[in-house]
């Protein structure tokens, strides 16, 4: 690569480390976390990056891998976008053996694969030029087309569309010493699929029974409908499948698929289905044979838009694959369970010790009778669907402003047991951190949104790391984000307890990361019930004190709108507003109506009156714990006070005065701020112009710059505190409760 042309950029904050690649654009498409080497491998646009996991960035390595000469121009001639399509986006990154990674890229619509030598710890990696070969059937042509792949025993299993036009979908097995396999080109097997995930999940200790599972969506045509519907599927093939001898030659002979159902039961037996599978996360168990499968679904209907998370057990999936096959006479008939004789060995089972009989030995699928293979080709679908645990979603989110796209689950050990924390990536570039708590009844749950992390402004992909770190990627870059920031939950035991974050606990002096092996004497944590009175009675349980919060001053012009901000630390807290009007010392609850509105972010006065002046207190109540979180002194500027600066509205307009003839009316300190507050809602641009001219022309030269800056700050809606402290603009502070920015 040209020396000095590509420069990596790594930025750090108090919670995250950001990597933007060279020239500030990563073109992120794939990520592999190598715990053995303590490195993170990132596939980008024409470059493969290798970073140390500690986030220092001092040992960043790059492998430059552009398309071959002429391929970019050919891609452009075929009608693809040269800026977004005609490059080598590295989309496949898998560990192949102890010293090499398998990497594949789109190659400007000429997929290409190669081995990358990564050696042992501390060695410099490089791409092996002698290993470069075609990536067709291994990597998609398009940078953004959905696909799924995994490496099993030195062979690549991939579900993708394998041609330039995107019309040849299939599940492929390539590399290794055996002949390549793929699914037949048959809509009964795969009809316009969108692959989401691929995983090896063993059935038992017999390695001959190992199976590769694929999760995807596809289109179906029901007998009573003229339109295609989208359904989600789980399919599986045997790892030792070798195809047939005369039937299904070089084709999968053990392919079966079943429907994944994620729905909410409704009245009259009518379910609301979430059919669009977005992401899959396998929460592995100790034996490796029974992972819990977390699946993220979405739906867009004429009624509502929403997402759901369903959890599936491998025992239920295996039961469906061992159940009846689906059958229908013609495409115009309804599906039913196949009731005829099923040949032996049962279609879909792997050749192993269980299929062998004394006089009938099946060492490979090539030994299977043709009758078995014909049946497998005609009956790929199982009749019964796979239902989630408790037959209902674990989590349902409807009418969100954004769509949930990615899912990562971390099982956390807490004081009151294990909790699964869900990290949900949105297409708005944020990540929701949610804990779902099981209620007394196993069928009911309570969801607690702990945080919303705004990471990027584009679609994100999340990857977990055991050291309580989350990796979030976008086309711009990759962020390394800590899963917790306990210090943001306040300085009292009650606040830490109310946070309900399994990662955090009160240690006697502060809210810190929970350590299962830590001292139990002072540790306070109650994720399930969040009872601060019970947990923190002997700690510094903050009492409700109206004077404990710093007071801010806000000026509002009479007859104009004014907003008093108050964002509770917890989304589960209820908010009450109180006002103290001088000279009274009594605090009365604020009565809301059409003029005064209470919103999630604060109190909105649509039209300010003089008697609204006073000190406003925002109080939150949660699980019996009350505290004042905001205190604002609202001063109302009467309309007469502004009249000396601006003439009353008249039918005829005053002539424009040149700058030298303008004279500033003597003003008290900070009266410019009051004028600006009046100007914000003014519809008369002439008056705004005149004021700005007075402010500029009436000041001494060395004061003009500072006054102009003051005016800009005022227009941005800045609050000024009692001690001269300037608070953040409203736009920076109006955030989701407990939101922590990662950038």
N, C-alpha and C positions, 0 to 999 in steps of 0.2 A: 504494500500500500504506500501511497505517497507520504513521505515523512512530514509530520506536523499537520497533516490535513484533518485528521480526526481527533477530537479532544473530548474526553469524558468529563461530565459535570456532575458532582455529587454535593448535595446540600444537606445540612443537618438542622433539626429543630429540637425542642426539648422532648419530643415524643417520637419523631420519625427521622428517617434518613431518605433522601430522594436522589434517584439516579436518572439522569436525562440523556445519557449516551453522548454521542458526538453532535456538535452543532445544535444542541438543545432539542433534538427530536430522535426518539428511540425507535419508533415503528414497532413497538412490542407486539409479539405474537406467541411466544412460548417461554416457559420457565421451568427449570429443574433445580431442585435444592439438593445438594450433595452434602449430607451430614458427615460422611467419612472425611472429606477434604475440607470441610467448613467453608464451602464455596457455593455461590449462587450463579447458575448459568442462565443467561437471558438471550433468547433469540429475537433479533430485531431486523431492521431493514438493511440487508447486505452485510450485517455484522453479527457475530456471536460474541457476547461479553461474558467474562468470568470475574466475579467479585468476591471478596472476602465477606463472610457473614457478619463480622463485627462492625461493618458499616464504615470502617476507616477510609476506604477508597484509595489507600496508598498502593495497593497491589492489584489494580484493575488491569485485566488483560483483554485484548481484542483480537478476533480472527476475522479479517476482511474476506467476504465471500460474495462477490457480485455475480450477476448472470454472465454466461459465456459471451464472448464477442458476437454481436449480431442478433442476439436473442431479444434485447431490449427493443431494437428497431423493428424486428418481426412482430413482437407483441403489440407495438404501436400500430403497425400496418393492419393488424387483424382487428382493430377497433377498440383496443383496451386503452385505459387512461394511463399515460406514461408517468404521471405523478404518483398514482396510488396503486396501480396494478403491475406495471412493468419493472419489477425489481425482484430480488431474491429475499422474500420474507421467510425466515426460518421458523417453521411451524411444528416440527417434530424434534423433540429432545428427550431421549431415553437412555438410561444406563445400559450398556450392552455387555460389558464384562468389567473386571477390576481396573482396567486401564483405558477403556475407550467408551465414548458416548456415540450413539447413533443420532445424527442430525440430518434433517431433510428440509428443503426449502422449495418455494414455489417457482424459483428460477425464471421469472418473467413468463409465466404460463408454460414453462418447460420444467416440471418437477425434477429435483435432483437430490440424491442422498450421498452421504459420505460418513466415514468414521473420524471422530475427533479424539486424538490422543490427549488424555488428561493426566496420565501417569499416576504417581503417588503424591502425597502431600508436598506442596511447595514447588512441584515441577511445572514448567511452562507448557501449556497445551498448544497443539497445532493440528491443522486439518491434514489428513493423509491424502495426498493427491492421487495415489494409486487406487484408492477405494471409491472414488467418485463414480456413480452409476445412476441410471435413470430412477426417478422417484415415482413413476406412474404406478398407481395402485397402492402407494405408500404415503403420499402427501398430496393434498388437493392442489389444483391449478390456481385457484383464486385465493387471495390473501385473507378474505373474510368468510369463506364458505365453511359451514360447520362440518366437523369430522371428529373422530375419536380413534385412538390407537394405544397399544401397549405392547411391550416386548415380553415374550414368554419363551424361555429355553432357547434364546438366540434367534427366535423368529418374530417377525413383526406382524401383529394382528391389527388391521385397520378397517374402519367403516367410513367410507367416503364416496364421493363421485369422482370417477377415474378418467374423465375425458375433458377436452377443452370446452365443450358446449354444456357440460353439466348434465348429461343425459344417461350416464352409465353408473348408477349407484350399485354398491355391493359391499360385502364384507370379504376382505382379502387376507391371505396369509402368504408371506414372502420371506425371502432370505433363508438362512439355514441350509441344511443338506437335502431336505425333502422337496418334492415337487410343490409348486405353488398351487394354492386353492383359492376359489372364490365362489360366491353364490351365483346361481343361474340368473340370467336376465329374464325375470318373470315377476310381474306385478303382484302375484300372489305371495311372493317372498318379501319383496321390498317395493313399495309404491311411493316414490318421491320422498325418501327418508331424510330426516335431519338427525345426524348422529350426535350424541351428547357425551357419552362416556363408554369406556371399555376397561374391564377388569378381569383378572384371574381370580376365581373363587373355587377352591378345592371342595369336592363333595365329602371326602373322607381321607383316610391316611393312604389309600391306594392311589398312587400318582397317575395310574392309567385312567382314573375317573375325573381328572382335572378338566375343568371347563372354562372357556372364555365367555363372559357375559357382556352383551352390548345393550345399551340403553339409547332409545331414539324415538322420534315421532314419525308417523307416516300418514298418508291419506287413505281413507276407506270409502267405499261406495256401498251404502246399504240398499237392500232390495226395494224399500218403500221410499227412497229419496233419489232425486236427480242431481244432488250436489255432494261434493266430497266433504267429508268430515275429518278432523284431525284427531288422532288417538295416540296415546303413548304406549310404547312397547318395551319389553325386556326379551332379548333373544339370547340363545346360547349355542355353542358348538363345542365338540370335544377337541381337546388339544391334540390327541393322537389320531384325529380324523385324517384318513389318507384318500378319501374319495372312493368311488366304486370301480369295479373291474370292467363292467360293460355298460352300466347305467351310472350317471353322475360322475363321469370320468373327470378328474381334476376339479370336481365341484364338491361342496360340502354335502356330506351324506347324513350328518347328525343335526342339521339346523332345525330348531324349533323356536317359536315365539309365542308370547302371551301378552295380554293387555294389562297395563298398569292403571288402576283406578284410584283417583284422588278426588273425592266428592264430599259435599256436605249434605246429609240427609235433610229432606224438606217435607212439608206437609203432603199427605196423600201418597207417600212413597216416591215422590219426584225428587231426584237428587240434583244438586248444582255441581256440575263437573268442571274440574280444572284439567284441561286436556293437553295443553302445550307444555311439554317437558322442557325446562330451562337448564337445570343442572343436577348433578348427582354427586353425593359425597358418601364414601364408605367409611363408617366409624369402625375401625378394626377391633377385634377382640383377641384374647390371648391365643386361642386355638387357630385363628385364621380362617376357620370354615364357616363361621356364623357372624359375619359383620352385620351391623345395623345399617340399612341403606336409607339415607336421607335424600329425598327428592324434592326439588323445587319446581312448582308448576305455575302457570299463569293462564288466564283466560281473558278474552276480549269479546264480549257479547253485546247485544243491543241493550241489555239491562244494566250491566255494570262491568267494571274492569277491576281485576284483582289477582292476587297471588296466594298460593298455599304451599305449606311444607307438609309432606306425608312421610311417614317412617315405615319401612317394610322389613319383615323378618325373612331370612333365607329359608327357614323351614316352610313358610307359606309359599314362597316362590317354587321350591322343589316340589311341594305338594301339587301345585297347579301343573307343573311339567310331568308329573307322574299320573295326572288325571286324564280324563277323556279328551280326545282330539275333536276339533271343530270340523263340521262337515255340512255341505249343502249341495244339492243336486246340480243347480245352475245358479248363475249370478242373480237370477230373479227370485230365488227362494231365500227363506230366512235361514240363519245359521242354527244348527242343532248339534247335539252331542253324537259322535259316531258310535253306532251300536253294533257294528259288524265285528268280525274277527280281526284282531290286531296281530300281524305276523310277528314271529320271533326270529332274532332278537328285537325287542321293542324299538321302533324308530326313535332316535334321539339318545339312546344309551351308548356308552363308549365300550369298545371291545376291551374286556378286562377279565379278571378271574370269575366275576359274577356271571358273565355271558357264556363262558366255556362250559360245555357238557362233555361227558365221557366220549361220546361218538360225534360230537359237533364242536369243533375247535374254531374259535374266532379270534385269531391273533391280530387282525387288522380289519378295517371296514371293507377292504377289498374282498374279504371272505364272506361278507354279508350276502344273503340270497338277493337276487334281483327283485323279488317280491317286497322285501323290506325297503329297498331303495325307491321303488315305484310308489309305495305307500308314503314314504317320507316326502317325496316330491309333491304328491297330491294333497298332503295334510300337514302343512308347516305350522298351522295355528292351533293353539290349545283352546278348548271350549270355555273353561272357567277363567275369569280374570283374577289378577292378584290384588287383594285388598290390603290397605295399610293397617297398621296396628290400631286396635280399637275401632277399625272401620270408619275412621274419620281423620281429618287433618290434625296435625299437631299445632299448626299455626295458620291463621287466615288473615290476610290483609286486603281490604277492599277500598276502592276509590282513592288509591294513592296518587300523588302528583307525579310519581315516577314508577317505572316497571322494575321489578326485582329480577336480576339476571344470574347472579352467582350465589353459591352457598358453601360455607365452610363451617364445620362443627368442631368444637373443642370440649372434651369432657373434663370438667374441673372438680377437684376434690375440695369440698368446703366443710365448714364446721358441722353443718346439718346434713351431710351426705354428698353424693355426686350430683352435679348439675351439668346439663348440656347447654353451652353458650353458642348461639347461632350468629354467624356473621353473614349478612345479606348484602351483596353488592347490587347497586342500582344502575340504571342507564343514565342517571344524572351525575355519576361519579362519586356518590357517597356510599358509605358502608353502615348499615344498621347493626348494632350490637344488641342482641335480644336473648334473654333467658326465659325459658318456658318451664313453668312449675306445675307439677302434677298435683291435682287436688285430691281430696279424700276419695271421691269417686274417680275411678281410673279413666272414665270417659271424658272428664272435664279437666281443663288446664287453665292456667293464668299466665299470660305473657307480660313481661316487663321489659320495656325498651330502655336499656341502660344508657346508650349513647347513639349519636349519629355523627360519624366521622366524615367530614367533607374532604376528600382526598384529591380528586381530579374533577374536571368538568366534562369528562367523556366516559364511555363505558369502561368498567373495571373488571379485573379478574383477580380473585383472591386465592392465596395459597397458604396453608398453615405451616407452622414451625413449632417444634416441641418447646422451645425456650420462650414461650409466651410472646411470640412475634407473629405478625401478620404481614404477608407480602401482597401488595396491591399493584396491579399493572394496568397501564393504558397505552395508547399509541404514543403519548408524550414521554412516559417514563415509568419507573417502578419505585414504589415507596415501601420502606421497611417501617412498620408501625407497631409500637408496643400495644399489647392487648388491653392494658390497663393504665390508668393515670390516677391512682388512688388519692393523691394530694388535692385533686380538684373537687373532692366531695365535701370539703369544709374542714373545720377545725374542732368539731365537737363529736363526741361518741354517737350521739343521736343522728347526726347528719351522715356519718359513715354507715351506720346501721340501716338508715332509710335508703341508701343508695342501692342496696340489695345486689351488689356486684360480687359474685363468687370469688373474684380475684383479690378482693380487698377486705380488710378487717381492722378494727380498732385495737391497737396494741397497748393501750393505756395512756399514750401521749399524743398519738397521731393516727390518721387513716393510712395504712401501709399495705403492701402486698401480703396476702395471706400465705403463711407457711404452715403446712400440716404438722410439721415437727416442732413448731415454735412453742413458746411458753403459753400455757393455757390459763394462767392465773388472770392475766389482764386482757386476753383476747376476747373480742366481742364481734359476733357476726350472726346474722339471722336472715338468710336469703329467703327462706320459705315464708316466714310470717312478718318479718320486718317490724318487730315490736321494740321500739327504742326505750320505752319506759321499763320494760322487763329486762332488757339487755344492759342498759346504761344507768341504772339507778344509783350505782356507786361511782359513776364516772362524771365527767363534766357535761351532764345533760343540760343543754342550753335552755334557760327559761325565756319566756316571751318578754322581751324588753323593747319598748317602742324607741328608746333612746340609744340602742346598741348599734344602729346602722348610721353611716355617715349621711348627712343631709345634702341634697343637691337642690339648686335653685333653677327654676324654669320660668321664663317669661312667655306670656301669651297675650296676644292682642284681642281686645274685645270684639265679639262677633266673628272671630276666626276660629278655625279648628286647631286643637292642641292635643298632643299625645303624651301620656305619662307611661313610661316603660316599666314593666315588671315581668321578668321571666323566672318562674320557679325553678329550683334546682332539680326537681323531679317531675316527670310528666304525670305521675299519679297524684300529685298534691292538688288540693282545691285552694282557690285564691279568694281572699276577701279584701276589700278596700275600705279604709277608714279615713275621715277627714277631721282636722281640728282647725276651726276658724277663729282667728284672734278677735277679741281678747279672751274668748272662752277656752278653758282647759279641757273641756269634754271632747271626746273623740266619738263621732257618730259614723255609722256605716253608710257608705255612699250608695244612694239609690240610683239604679240605672233605669233609663227609659230610652225613647227614640233619640234624644239629644246626647245622652251620656251612654256610651256602649262599653261593655267589658269584653275584651278580646283575649286570645291566648297569649299575646305579647304585652298587654297592658290595658290602660284606660284611655278611651278616645272621647274627647269633647268635640262633637260636630260643630257646635257653635258656643263659644265661650261667653259666659256672663260674668258681671263684676263680682257677684256673690260667690263665684266658684273659687275665689282666692282662698288659700289656706295651705296647711301642711298635710300632705296625703301619705298614708301608710299602706303599704302592700304587705299583707300577711298570708302565709301559707299554712295549711293544716293537712297533716298526713299521719295516719295511725296514732292519733292523739297527741302528736308533737306539733306545736305551734311556734312560728318564728316570724319576725319582721325581716323581709328581704330587700325592701326599698323604701326610701323616705324622700319625698320631693316637696319642696316649698314652691307652690305655684303663685306667681304674682301676675295679676291681670292689669294690662295697660289700657286705660280708658281711651276711647276714641278721641276725646278732646285733647288729650296730651299729645297726639300726633298732628293735630290740626295746624299748629304753628309752623310745622315743617312743610306740609303739603296743602295747597289750596283746595277748597271744596270743589267737588265735581260741578262743572257748569256746562251748559250747552255749547258755548263758544270756547275754543282752546286758547290758552295764553301763548303769546309768541315765544319762540325759542330764544333763550338768552345765550349769548356767546360766553365762553368759559371765563374770560377776565372780568366780566360784569357780575358774575355770580358772587354772592356774599353768603357765607355760612352764618346761620342763626346760632347765637351762643347756646351751647348744649352742656348739660351736666355730664359727668363722666359716664361712659358706657351707654349714652342715649342712642348712639349709632346702632346698638344692638336692638333696641326697642323699635327703631325705624325699620330695620331689616325684617324683624318679625312681622311688621305690618305689610312690608313689600312682598313677602313670600306669597301671600294670597291675593295680591293686587292684580287685577286684570288690565290695569292701565299701564302699558309699557312706557308711556311718556313720563309718568311719575317715577318709574324705576330709573329711567334715563337721567332725569333731572337730579335725583338723589345721588346717583353715582357721580354726576358731574360736580355737585357740591362737595362731595367727599373728596374728590380728587383735586379740584381747583382750590378749595379752601384750606388745604393742608400745606404745611411747609414741605419742601422737596424731600428732606430726609425722613419725613413721617409718612409720605404717600405709600410707600411700599408696605409698611406695617399695617396701615389702615386698610389697604386693599386686601391684604391677607386676612385681616379680621373680618372683613365683609364676606369673603369667601367661606370662612369657617362658619359664620352665622348662617349663611344660606344653606350650608350642609346640615344644619340642625344640631349644633353643638350645645350641650348643657354646660353651664359654668357652675362649679362648686363654690362652697363658702370660702374655702381657703385658696382660691385662685386656681384650683386644679381643673384642668380641662378634661372632660370625660370623652369617651369614644363616640363618634357619630352614631346615630340610631341605626344606620344601615349595617354597621359592623357589629352591633350588639344584639340585633334581633335574630336570635338563633334558636335552634331546637334545644330544649332543656338538656343540660349535661352534654352539649355538643362540644367536641374538641377538634379543632382544625389540625389536620396532619401536615398542612403545607404552610 
